[in-house]
Amino acid sequence: MTMRMIAVLVAILGLAACSGSNESADDTSNEIDVTQLSLEPEPGTDRWYTEEQVSRGKEVFAANCAGCHGQNAESTPDWKSLDANGNYPPPPLNGTAHAWHHPLSVLKMVIEEGGEPMGGVMPGWDDTLSDQQIVDVIASFQSYWPDKTYQLWLEREQSNRGQ
């Protein structure tokens, strides 16, 4: 990826982060402790999230995340290869990379704080997205995960919670 392409991508992401009428993430009265979310299967999805959450999450994902992670969370073909700056491109979130290894709390933290704590370069979204939007985004990309991948993640999440 050339420096010009990177600059264009950064500009697009900056515009996407500023666009829309997303509620302010400064409103901490709506903080969601994802470790307290029920993991019981919801009707329609048979997963912890509802169809409504997936629908809302796909809208937020399209506006804020798809520019890097792909419209369907598929990312780029060479996400495992270093770019010109020595960074790895954004990984797919559709269950074909490592996102499924992480508990909800880590997924939420990476979206809020960005990828730097995990060795990445993704910007943090806590000033742009509300907790509910972040939870909905997680639901949206988990909806692409094959059932087997989701079940493996669910077992990890339950173990992480001591269930």
N, C-alpha and C positions, 0 to 999 in steps of 0.2 A: 504494500500500500504506500503510495507516494505521500510526501508531506502535504501536498495540495489536497489530496483526497482526505487525509486525516483532518486538515483544517476545515474542509467542507463538512465532514461528519460531525466535528465538534460544534460547528455553527448550527447545523440542523438540530442537534441534540439540545443546544442552548435555546433555540427557538421553541422546540417542542416542550421543553420544561417550563417555558414562560407562557405558553398558549393555553387556551381553555379556561374554564371557570372552576378549576379544582378548588375545593375548600382548603383553607389554610391548615397546614400541619402544625401551626403554632397552638392550635386548640387542643390542649392536653386533656380536656375533660372527656374526650372520646378515645383515650388510650386503650388499646386492646392487648391483653396479656395472652399471647398465642399459646402459652403452655396450659392455659385454662380452657381453650376451645375444645369442644366435644369432638371426639374422633369417631363417634357413632355414625354409621352410614345414613346419608340423607336420601329421601325418596327422589328418584330421577337421576341421581348420580352414583349412588351406592358408595359415596366417599364422604369425607368430613364436611364438604362444602355443598352449597345449593346451586341449582341451575342459575338462579338470579346472581349469585356471587360470580359465577363464571362469566355470565353475560356482561356484568358491570366491569369485571376485571379485564375482559378482552377489549373493551372500549378504552380503558386506562392504558393497557399494554400497547394498543395500537398508537395512541397519542404520545406515549413517553418511552416505550421500551423497544418497539419493533424496529426502529431505525438501526439498532445495534444487534438485537437478538433475533431479528427476522419476524415477519408477520405472524407466523405460526410457531414461534419460539424455536425455529430450526437453526438459526444462526448462519454462519458462513461455512463453506466446505472445508477451509483450512484453518479452523479454529484452534487446532493443536500446534500450529506453526507460529513462531515468533514473527511479529510484524517488523517494519523498518526501524521502529523505536525500541525494539527488544521486548515488546509486550505481547502477551497472547491476546488474540481477538476475543470478543465476547463468546462464551460457550453457548451451545444450544441449551434451552431450558425444557425441551420436550421429552426428557427422559433418556436421551441418548448420551448425555455427558454426566457430570458428577453432581448436579443439583439435587438429585434424589437421595444422595448420601447424607444430606444435611437436614436437621430437625427444623420445624417451623420457626423456632426462635432464631436460628442462624440465618435462614432465608430472609426473615424480616429484618434482622440486623444488617445484612449485606445491602438490602434495598435502602434502608434508612441511612446508613453510614457510608455506603459505597464499597467498592471492592478492595480498597487499600488495606484494611485489616486482614484480608485473606490473600494479600499479595497481588491484587488486581488493580485496575485503573478506573473502574466504573465510578461515576460520580454518585454521591449520596442524594437521596430523594426525600429526606425527612422534611425539608423546607418546602417541598412541592406537593407531596402526596400525604393524605391523611392516613391514619392507621387502618381505617376501613378500606381505603383504596389499596393499600399495600396488601392486606389480607386477600382482597378480591383479585389482585394481580397474581398472587401465589396460587389461588384457586384456578385462575385462568390457565397458567402454564402447566399446573398439575393435571388439568383436564386433558392434556395431550399425552400424558404418560400412559403407556400400555398397562393393562391390569396387573400383570406380573410385577412390573417396576413399582407401581403404586403399592402393591401388597408388601414388597420388600421394604419400601420406605415406611409404610404404616407400622410394620414390625419394629423397625428402628425407632420410630417416634414413640411407640408404646414403651419400648425398653428404656428409652431416654427419660420418659416420665415415670418409670418404675411401675408400669402397669402389667 
